[in-house]
């Protein structure tokens, strides 16, 4: 598949603005946060397996299929 024009090849994370404007500071390191995310996905495999299988689509179609934006 050919890349679309203007496709972002990477995203740099910088929390300087939220730090200076709101006084936010991280409570855990990036590495620790990433480890927590991986652990969460490992503990909740049933949740993401439904997404991969497409089973959730039938639910959304039943709930929201006839709605218009």
CORMOLIN-V568171 format. One record per pair of residues at least 6 apart in sequence whose ideal C-beta (glycine too) atoms are under 7 Angstrom apart, sorted by the first residue. I is the first residue (numbers start at 1). J is the second residue. If there is no record, write none. Layout:
I	J
I	J
//
This chain:
15	24
18	24
19	25
41	48
50	56
//
